[in-house]
Every structure is written in C-alpha cells, then in structure tokens.
C-alpha cells in the first residue's frame, strides 16, 4: 500500500517496501537488519572493534610518551578546574602535612645516633630525656603519617567525584551515551571506564601524589646533608645510581602501559559477557545454549588471562630491577662513608664520635637513596596510572566529539517543536517531507523520499519485512539517528506528556513499582499527602488497566524497592504490560511503538488523543 491509503478508521498503513531502494543490495547487507535482531543492536551490535572495516583503536600505541603527557595534563585540568578550588586547598594541605611528616622523620632518624652517643658515654642523666623525646617524635610521626593518608583519602573521593561528574555531564548530554555505546569501534566499555578506571586512577594518583611532590624537596635537602658529610662523591654516586635504575625501569615499564590498557578492555569484555548471560539466562536455557555460552565465556577468560600473564611476566623483571636497586641502596650508604674514612678524613675523631657520625651519615645517605628508591618503587603504579589516563581521556575526547556532533546535527536538521499546527480543523502532530535515510554505518539507502503527516485522531502502521527501515524511522523521529535528506517536523515538544516512545526492548530502572510506572518522572518528596495519594491512585489504576494489579501482592506493595532484579521478577509479557502502563500514566498525544508489541513486521505511530480517555 502507498501512503495515504486508509485501511481502517483512523489508521493509515504504509508499506516501506515501496519506499525502499536497492532491495537486492539490502539482502546482502546483514548490518541493516534492525527489527527482530534489534536486541543484538541494543546490547552489542555496534561493539564491532573486531570487524575488518571498523574504526578500531587497536593500532594506537600506549606508552609513557608524549601522548600520555598530553592526556595526563587533560586529566589534571579536570581535577583542578580552577587555581582556587577544593582540590587545590586539599592538595596544599597534603603538601603541608607531607612536609611536616618529612621534618619529623628526619628527627626520628637522628635518634639512633643520639642513643649511640649517650650509651657510649654511659650518660644516664641524658638517657631519660632522650627516651621521652624519642616517644614524642614517634607519636608525632604516627600522627603525621595518618594525616597524610587521611587527606589522600579525601582527595581520592574528591577527584573521583569531579572526574565522574564531568564524564556524566557529557555522557548523558542529549543522546551522547546512545551514540557512544553504539559507535563503530570508537570506544570500548564506556561503563567500565567511568565506574572502574576513574576509581583506580583517583585512588592511585592520590596515593602517590604527595610522594611525587615531596620527593624533589627531600632529595634536595638530603643531598645537601650528604654533601656536608662526604663531599661531592656521596651525592654524585647516589644520583648516578638512580639514573641507571631509572633508565632500566623505563625500558621495562613501556610495554606494561599498553598491556594495562588491553587488560582493562578484556576485563570489560569478560564482565559484559557475564552480564549478558545474567540478563538473558532464560533464553539461553530455552535455546539449550549453556555449553556454547560456556565456551564463549571461557574464550573471553583465556584472552584476559593471556594479557594478565604477559603483565606478570614483565612485572617480574620490573620487580627484580626495583628490588635489586632497593637492596643495593641499603649498602651503598656504607660504601659512600667508607671512602672518606679510609682516606683519613675523619682520623681526628674518637671511636665513639666516628660511630655517631657513621650512624648519622647512614641515615642521611640511606634516606636519600630511599627517596630515589621510592620513585623507582612507584614505577608499577605509574604504569597503571598511565593506562587509566589513556582510557579515561580517550572516553573524554570521544564524549566531547559526540557532544559537538549532537549540537551540529541539531543545527543541521532543524526540527520544529512547539504548538500544534491546524490543518482543515485538525491538529498536525508530525510532518515528514521527502525523508531519505540509510542504515547506520552504511551508504545503502533504506528508505527514499518518504512523506507523510500525522494529525490528531489519526494513526499510522508501518509495514515491511526485516531490514526495510521501520525501526530506523522511529530512531530518526527520536533524533537518535540523523537522516540523509529531507525534513522531520514534530510539532510537539519531546516529553512524556506529548510524545512517548516505547523501546523495542523493555527497560526497567532501579526502584519501586511506583517508580516503574511513572518513569521517567520521579516522585516529588515535597508533595503534600493529598497529592501523593492522588498519584498513588493514578498508578494503581494504570496497573489495573494493563492487568498487573495482582503484581502488588507478589512484590510486597507499590513502594518496595528493587535494584537490578526487576528483569528476574517479571516475565517478558509483564514487562510489555508495564510499558503500556506508562502510556496510560502519561497519556501522551503521540505514541510510537516497535513491532514486537503488536505483531511481526509492523511499527506504529499512534495519535492517543481521545483514545486513552
């Protein structure tokens, strides 16, 4: 049938096969199938990083190079949005606490040499005050260490809040999250990057930031102290020791960064596979696919374990290098002080004075070595941070790109919204003129030159076989996809009271049954009791209208809270009915529904004026 042919009262039927171009080509284009296979589209249809023609990121080399520095600076600007902000204040507090910590550590380190001197002189009068002074410094250093850890913990929470909120603002901007999760190979596991990578980055960076900040100061101070005891030989020996260790660690660290990025990607794929099985456990058992899914899940696991084993192999050499330099550093201090001693520099000192000097120099030299060793010990965490930084800023840049595309598309494809137009006494809700569109990621036209008008009291039923573009049309109406050509004018503001789209796959959010029916609205806690009871009665009536009133007894009432268990608590039929309950609740002027809510091969755009009353 052609557009405009009336089939029954107030219903127009359109056969999209007549509007479809290049039918033979479409038979060979599996990616355009968008109807019965839309579950796959909604789940993971466009996670096609493994396809030959996809825009995959696999060719990007992740390392500690210039790209990492640029991305880390981008991350730094996000967590420090202004010069004077909460993050800056906390960071300065961490710096002060760390300086106090180092000041107290120095005095604690000097205590053994004082004990050598007092005990060697058998000075009992000086021994008791020294004990109390030692206890004082020990309590002080314990408090300083705890304060540094506490402020680092606050910074971790603050930075995770800032990073996650920033990503959320861009992720949920217009339809960006939809485009990111269905984009062809542009990004993988956006959910994991937001929930886990941001967490790990914030935790590890807050842990090492104070050490990275204080290290230059402590190195400078203890270099001076070491110079006063041993001359140039001591500091230069330690510096050369550190430079050699850094070069070796840098060589070992480089491949680990890329492996960390790959590990997180495989972790996300492995987790997603388990989430898919959990969500679709019933279809799997009906289709007798347990062993097939086990093999596929085991395959994902083996891919992950292969990367983990590679990381473990590289970390063996990294840990070997770090530990070797740590333990060599413990005897290097004695080698440094031995040179001036054997050269006769301290021949004028008594044995007791020389012992005290050795103790002091051992602490100074060992602490200087410890500062360098600490930096080398951070190598493993820095590689992790580099991997998380690459993944977070990759997502951040992708979100910004999609935000710009959304704004650009809105400017390019102007969609009229607002008051309804009148045409021969009828309100016009939707006007489509010469619309042409393709399947996502393809130049093959699904529909060409489609024109139609939806007025008040009129409904349209779109017919066509799989792959003819019925579901794609509704995505264009919702502004989730953009057409190749033509105009789509929706003379209604897109909100549930005007236009309501029922997705092809039912969605249930966390919360109560009350929350499910009024979704996407939320209950207003400031409403008075009369308003709350009115809303409750309205929701109960909607449940009666769709035959779900008995559900109240099974789930223990209207306000019982559920997490993600709704998909297990309801049957597919009940989920469909609950979707219709939302239409009865909102009573939109226009409703769009996918095929499986009626019968195969159909999509409907229904004018609800008068119908829901």
C-alpha positions in Angstrom: 0.0 0.0 0.0 1.1 3.6 -0.6 1.0 6.5 1.8 -2.4 7.9 2.4 -4.4 4.7 1.7 -6.8 4.2 4.6 -7.2 0.7 5.9 -9.5 1.1 8.8 -11.0 4.0 10.8 -8.2 6.5 11.9 -5.4 4.1 10.8 -3.1 4.6 7.8 -0.9 1.7 6.6 2.4 2.3 4.9 4.4 -0.4 3.2 8.0 0.6 3.4 9.0 -1.9 0.8 7.6 0.6 -1.8 9.9 3.3 -0.4 12.9 1.0 -0.2 15.7 1.4 -2.7 18.2 -1.2 -3.8 16.4 -4.2 -2.5 18.8 -6.7 -3.8 21.7 -5.0 -2.2 19.9 -5.0 1.1 19.5 -8.7 1.1 23.3 -9.0 1.3 23.7 -6.2 3.9 23.3 -8.0 7.3 24.2 -5.0 9.3 21.0 -3.2 8.2 18.7 -5.7 9.9 17.1 -3.7 12.6 13.9 -5.4 13.6 13.8 -8.9 15.1 17.6 -8.6 15.7 17.4 -5.2 17.5 18.1 -6.9 20.8 21.6 -7.5 19.5 21.7 -3.9 18.4 20.7 -2.6 21.8 23.2 -5.0 23.5 26.3 -5.1 21.5 25.6 -4.8 17.8 28.0 -2.0 17.3 30.8 -3.1 19.5 32.5 -4.0 16.3 36.1 -3.3 17.0 36.9 -6.8 15.7 35.4 -6.1 12.2 37.9 -5.5 9.4 36.5 -2.1 8.4 35.8 -0.7 11.9 37.5 2.4 13.2 39.3 0.5 15.9 41.7 1.9 18.4 43.8 -1.2 18.5 46.5 0.5 16.3 47.2 3.2 19.0 50.4 2.6 20.8 50.0 3.3 24.5 53.2 4.2 26.4 54.7 6.8 28.8 55.4 9.1 25.9 54.2 12.5 24.7 50.6 11.2 24.2 50.5 10.2 27.8 51.7 13.6 29.0 49.1 15.4 26.9 46.3 13.1 28.3 47.6 13.4 31.8 47.6 17.1 31.6 44.0 17.0 30.3 43.1 14.8 33.3 44.9 17.3 35.6 42.9 20.2 34.3 39.7 18.3 35.1 40.5 17.5 38.7 41.9 21.1 39.2 39.3 23.2 37.4 40.5 26.4 38.9 43.5 27.8 40.7 41.5 28.2 43.9 39.2 25.2 44.3 38.6 22.5 46.9 41.1 20.2 45.1 43.8 22.9 45.3 43.1 23.5 49.0 43.2 19.8 49.8 46.4 19.4 47.7 48.1 22.2 49.6 47.0 20.7 52.9 48.6 17.4 51.7 51.8 19.2 50.8 52.0 20.8 54.2 51.2 17.6 56.0 53.9 15.8 53.9 56.5 18.4 54.7 55.7 18.1 58.4 56.0 14.4 58.1 59.4 14.6 56.5 60.6 17.1 59.2 59.6 14.7 61.9 61.0 11.7 60.0 64.4 13.5 60.0 64.4 13.9 63.7 63.3 10.3 64.2 66.2 9.2 62.0 68.7 11.2 64.1 67.6 9.4 67.4 69.7 6.3 66.9 72.9 8.4 66.6 72.0 10.2 69.8 71.5 6.9 71.5 74.9 5.7 70.3 76.4 8.8 71.8 74.6 8.7 75.1 75.1 5.0 75.7 78.7 5.1 74.6 79.3 7.9 77.2 77.3 6.0 79.8 75.3 9.2 80.5 72.3 8.1 82.4 71.0 11.7 83.0 70.8 12.3 79.3 69.2 8.9 78.6 65.8 9.5 80.2 65.1 12.8 78.4 66.2 11.2 75.2 63.6 8.4 75.7 60.8 10.9 76.2 62.0 12.9 73.1 62.0 9.7 71.1 58.5 8.8 72.2 57.3 12.3 71.3 58.7 12.1 67.8 57.3 8.6 67.4 53.8 9.8 68.3 54.2 12.8 66.1 55.4 10.8 63.1 52.4 8.4 63.5 50.0 11.3 63.5 51.7 12.9 60.5 51.6 9.6 58.6 47.9 9.2 59.4 47.1 12.8 58.4 48.8 12.3 55.0 46.8 9.1 54.5 43.6 10.8 55.6 44.0 13.8 53.3 45.0 11.5 50.4 41.7 9.6 51.0 39.7 12.8 50.9 41.5 13.8 47.7 40.6 10.3 46.2 36.9 10.9 46.9 37.1 14.4 45.6 38.9 13.5 42.4 36.6 10.6 41.7 33.6 12.9 42.2 35.0 15.5 39.8 36.0 13.1 37.1 32.9 11.0 37.2 30.5 14.0 37.4 32.4 15.6 34.4 32.1 12.5 32.4 28.5 12.0 33.4 27.6 15.6 32.2 29.0 14.8 28.8 27.9 11.1 28.7 24.2 12.0 29.4 24.2 15.1 27.2 21.3 14.7 24.8 21.7 11.2 23.3 25.5 11.0 23.6 25.5 7.9 25.7 23.5 6.1 23.0 25.9 7.1 20.2 29.0 6.2 22.3 27.7 2.8 23.1 26.7 2.1 19.5 29.5 3.8 17.7 31.5 1.6 15.4 34.7 0.7 17.2 35.3 4.2 18.5 35.4 3.3 22.2 35.1 0.1 24.3 33.4 -0.4 27.6 32.4 3.2 28.4 30.7 2.0 31.6 33.9 0.4 32.9 36.0 3.5 32.1 33.5 5.6 34.1 33.0 3.3 37.0 36.3 1.5 37.4 39.1 3.2 35.6 38.2 6.6 37.2 38.1 4.9 40.6 41.5 3.3 40.1 43.1 6.4 38.7 41.8 8.6 41.6 43.0 6.1 44.2 46.4 5.5 42.8 47.2 9.1 42.0 46.0 10.4 45.4 48.3 7.8 46.9 51.5 8.8 45.0 50.9 12.5 44.5 52.3 13.5 47.9 55.4 11.3 47.3 55.9 12.8 43.9 55.5 16.3 45.3 57.8 15.9 48.3 60.5 13.9 46.7 62.3 16.9 45.0 62.4 18.8 48.3 63.6 15.8 50.3 66.1 14.9 47.7 67.5 18.4 47.7 67.7 18.6 51.4 69.3 15.2 52.0 71.7 15.8 49.0 73.0 18.8 50.9 73.3 16.9 54.2 75.0 14.1 52.4 77.4 16.6 50.8 78.4 18.0 54.1 79.4 14.6 55.4 81.0 13.0 52.3 81.6 15.9 49.8 80.7 15.6 46.1 81.3 11.9 46.0 78.3 10.9 48.0 75.5 12.8 46.2 77.0 12.1 42.7 77.3 8.4 43.5 73.6 8.2 44.5 72.5 10.3 41.6 74.3 8.1 39.1 72.8 5.1 40.8 69.3 6.5 40.4 69.8 7.5 36.8 70.9 4.0 35.8 68.0 2.5 37.7 65.5 4.9 36.1 66.7 4.1 32.6 66.4 0.3 33.2 62.9 0.7 34.7 61.8 3.0 31.9 62.7 0.3 29.3 60.9 -2.4 31.3 57.8 -0.2 32.0 57.0 0.9 28.5 55.3 -2.3 27.2 53.4 -2.7 30.5 51.3 0.5 29.8 49.9 -0.9 26.6 49.2 -4.2 28.4 47.3 -2.4 31.2 45.1 -0.7 28.6 44.5 -4.1 26.9 43.8 -5.8 30.2 41.1 -3.3 31.2 39.5 -3.7 27.7 39.4 -7.5 28.1 38.2 -7.2 31.7 35.3 -5.2 30.3 34.5 -7.7 27.6 34.6 -10.6 30.1 32.3 -8.7 32.5 30.0 -7.8 29.7 29.7 -11.4 28.7 28.6 -12.4 32.2 26.2 -9.5 32.4 24.7 -10.7 29.1 24.2 -14.2 30.4 22.7 -13.0 33.6 20.3 -10.8 31.7 19.3 -13.4 29.2 19.6 -16.6 31.3 16.1 -17.7 30.5 16.5 -17.5 26.7 19.8 -19.3 27.0 18.3 -22.3 28.8 15.4 -22.5 26.4 17.8 -22.5 23.4 20.0 -25.1 25.2 23.0 -22.8 24.8 24.7 -23.4 28.2 27.7 -25.2 26.8 28.0 -22.7 23.9 28.0 -19.8 26.2 30.5 -21.6 28.5 32.9 -21.9 25.6 32.5 -18.3 24.6 32.9 -17.1 28.1 35.9 -19.3 28.6 37.3 -17.8 25.4 36.9 -14.3 26.8 38.6 -15.5 30.1 41.5 -17.0 28.2 42.0 -13.8 26.3 42.1 -11.9 29.6 44.4 -14.4 31.3 46.8 -14.2 28.4 47.2 -10.4 28.9 47.4 -10.9 32.7 50.2 -13.4 32.2 52.1 -11.1 29.9 51.8 -8.3 32.5 53.0 -10.7 35.2 56.0 -11.7 33.0 57.0 -8.1 32.5 56.4 -7.2 36.1 58.8 -9.9 37.2 61.6 -8.0 35.5 60.4 -4.7 36.8 60.1 -6.0 40.4 63.6 -7.7 40.0 65.0 -4.3 39.0 63.3 -2.4 41.7 64.2 -4.9 44.5 67.8 -5.1 43.3 68.2 -1.4 43.4 66.4 -1.2 46.8 68.8 -3.7 48.5 71.9 -2.3 46.8 70.9 1.0 48.2 71.0 -0.4 51.7 74.8 -1.0 51.5 75.6 1.9 49.2 75.4 4.4 52.1 78.2 2.5 53.9 80.3 2.5 50.7 79.9 6.2 50.5 81.0 6.9 54.1 83.8 4.3 53.8 85.6 6.3 51.1 86.4 9.4 53.3 87.0 7.2 56.4 89.6 5.1 54.6 91.0 8.3 53.0 91.8 9.6 56.5 89.3 12.5 56.5 88.0 11.5 60.0 91.2 10.3 61.6 90.9 13.0 64.3 87.6 11.6 65.6 87.4 9.2 68.5 85.7 5.8 68.0 82.5 7.0 69.7 82.4 10.2 67.6 83.1 8.1 64.5 80.3 5.7 65.3 77.9 8.5 65.8 78.9 10.1 62.5 78.5 6.8 60.7 75.0 6.4 62.1 74.1 10.0 61.1 75.6 9.6 57.6 74.0 6.1 57.2 70.6 7.7 57.9 71.1 10.7 55.6 72.5 8.6 52.7 70.0 5.8 53.1 67.1 8.2 53.2 68.4 10.0 50.1 68.6 6.6 48.5 65.2 5.8 49.9 63.8 8.9 48.2 65.1 7.7 44.9 64.0 4.1 45.6 60.5 5.4 46.4 60.4 7.0 43.0 61.5 3.7 41.4 59.0 1.8 43.5 56.3 3.9 42.1 57.1 2.6 38.6 54.4 -0.1 38.8 51.7 2.4 39.9 52.8 5.0 37.3 52.3 2.4 34.5 48.8 1.7 35.9 48.0 5.4 36.1 49.2 5.8 32.6 46.9 3.0 31.4 43.9 4.5 33.2 44.8 8.0 32.0 44.8 6.8 28.3 41.4 5.1 28.8 39.7 8.0 30.7 40.8 10.7 28.3 40.0 8.6 25.3 36.5 8.4 26.5 36.5 12.1 27.5 37.6 13.1 24.0 35.1 10.8 22.4 32.3 12.3 24.5 33.3 15.9 23.5 33.3 14.8 19.9 29.8 13.3 20.2 28.5 16.3 22.1 29.7 18.5 19.2 28.1 16.2 16.7 24.8 16.3 18.6 24.9 20.1 18.6 25.9 20.2 14.9 23.1 17.8 13.9 20.5 19.8 15.8 21.6 22.8 13.9 21.8 21.0 10.6 18.5 19.1 10.9 16.1 21.7 12.3 13.1 20.1 13.9 10.2 22.3 14.7 8.7 21.8 18.1 6.0 23.6 20.0 2.3 24.3 19.5 0.4 22.1 17.1 -0.4 23.5 13.6 -4.0 23.4 12.4 -4.9 21.9 9.1 -8.5 21.8 8.0 -9.6 21.9 11.6 -7.2 19.1 12.7 -4.0 19.5 14.7 -0.9 18.4 13.0 1.5 16.4 15.2 4.1 15.1 12.8 5.0 16.2 9.3 7.7 14.3 7.3 8.7 15.5 3.9 11.0 13.7 1.3 12.8 11.8 4.0 15.7 9.6 2.9 17.8 7.6 5.4 20.3 4.8 5.5 21.3 2.1 8.0 23.9 3.3 10.4 27.4 2.9 9.1 26.2 2.3 5.5 25.6 4.3 2.4 22.9 1.9 1.2 19.5 3.7 1.3 16.8 2.0 3.4 14.0 4.4 2.5 14.0 7.2 -0.1 11.6 10.2 -0.4 9.1 9.3 2.3 6.4 11.9 3.0 3.6 11.6 5.5 1.6 13.6 8.0 0.2 12.5 11.4 -2.8 14.5 12.6 -4.9 14.4 15.8 -7.0 11.3 15.8 -5.0 9.6 13.0 -2.6 6.7 13.5 -0.1 5.1 11.1 1.0 1.5 10.8 4.3 0.9 9.0 4.6 -2.4 7.3 7.6 -4.2 5.8 9.9 -7.2 6.0 13.0 -7.3 8.1 15.6 -4.7 7.1 13.3 -2.2 5.4 13.9 0.6 7.9 10.8 0.6 10.2 12.8 0.7 13.5 15.3 3.1 11.9 12.4 5.5 11.2 11.5 5.7 14.9 15.1 6.3 15.8 15.1 9.2 13.4 11.9 10.5 14.9 13.5 10.3 18.4 16.6 12.1 17.0 18.8 9.2 17.8 19.8 8.9 14.2 20.1 11.6 11.5 18.6 11.3 8.0 20.5 11.6 4.8 18.0 14.1 3.4 14.5 15.5 4.0 12.7 17.2 6.9 11.1 15.8 10.0 8.9 18.4 11.8 7.5 17.2 15.1 5.0 19.9 16.3 5.2 18.7 19.9 7.8 19.2 22.5 9.5 15.9 23.2 8.4 15.0 26.7 6.3 12.1 28.1 3.2 14.2 28.2 3.4 15.0 24.5 5.4 12.2 22.8 6.2 8.8 24.2 8.4 6.2 22.6 8.1 2.6 23.7 11.5 0.9 23.1 11.7 -2.4 21.3 13.3 -3.9 24.4 11.6 -3.1 27.6 13.6 -1.1 30.1 13.1 -1.3 33.9 15.0 1.1 36.1 16.0 0.5 39.7 13.4 1.5 42.3 9.8 0.5 43.2 6.9 -0.5 41.0 5.6 3.1 41.6 8.8 4.4 40.0 8.5 2.0 37.1 5.0 3.2 36.1 5.8 6.9 36.3 9.2 6.6 34.6 11.0 8.8 33.5 9.3 11.1 36.1 10.2 10.7 39.8 8.1 11.1 42.8 8.3 14.6 44.4 9.1 14.2 48.1 7.8 17.8 48.7 4.3 16.9 47.6 1.6 17.0 50.3 -0.2 13.9 51.3 -3.2 14.7 49.1 -1.1 14.9 46.0 0.8 11.7 47.0 -2.4 9.8 47.4 -3.7 11.1 44.1 -0.5 9.9 42.3 -0.8 6.5 44.0 -4.4 6.1 42.9 -3.4 7.0 39.4 -0.6 4.4 39.3 -2.9 1.7 40.8 -5.5 2.4 38.1 -2.8 2.1 35.3 -1.8 -1.3 36.8 -5.4 -2.4 36.7 -5.8 -1.2 33.1 -3.0 -3.4 31.9 -3.9 -6.4 34.2 -0.9 -6.1 36.6 -2.8 -5.3 39.8 -2.1 -8.8 41.1 1.6 -8.0 40.9 1.3 -5.9 44.0 0.9 -8.9 46.2 3.8 -10.7 44.7 6.4 -7.9 45.1 5.1 -6.8 48.5 3.4 -3.5 47.6 3.8 -0.5 45.4 6.8 1.1 47.2 9.0 -2.0 47.6 12.5 -1.1 46.4 14.3 -3.3 43.8 17.8 -2.9 42.4 18.5 -4.6 39.1 16.3 -7.6 40.0 13.2 -6.4 38.0 14.2 -8.4 34.9 14.1 -11.6 37.0 11.0 -10.6 38.9 8.8 -10.1 35.8 8.1 -12.2 32.8 8.6 -10.7 29.3 4.9 -10.3 28.9 4.6 -8.5 32.2 7.4 -6.1 31.2 5.5 -5.4 28.0 2.3 -4.7 30.0 4.3 -2.4 32.3 5.5 -0.5 29.3 1.9 0.1 28.3 1.1 1.2 31.9 3.5 4.0 31.4 1.5 5.2 28.3 -1.7 5.1 30.4 0.0 7.1 33.1 1.5 9.8 30.9 -1.4 9.9 28.4 0.8 11.4 25.6 -0.7 12.9 22.5 1.5 10.8 20.3 3.0 7.3 21.0 5.5 5.3 18.9 5.8 1.6 19.3 8.1 -1.1 17.9 6.9 -4.2 16.1 7.0 -6.9 18.8 4.5 -5.0 20.9 2.0 -5.9 18.2 3.0 -8.5 15.6 6.0 -9.1 13.4 6.8 -6.7 10.6 4.9 -3.7 12.0 5.8 -0.4 13.7 3.0 2.0 14.8 2.8 5.8 15.4 -0.4 6.3 17.3 -2.3 9.5 18.0 -3.6 8.9 21.5 -5.9 11.9 21.7 -9.2 10.6 22.9 -8.0 7.0 22.8 -6.6 7.0 26.4 -9.6 8.7 27.8 
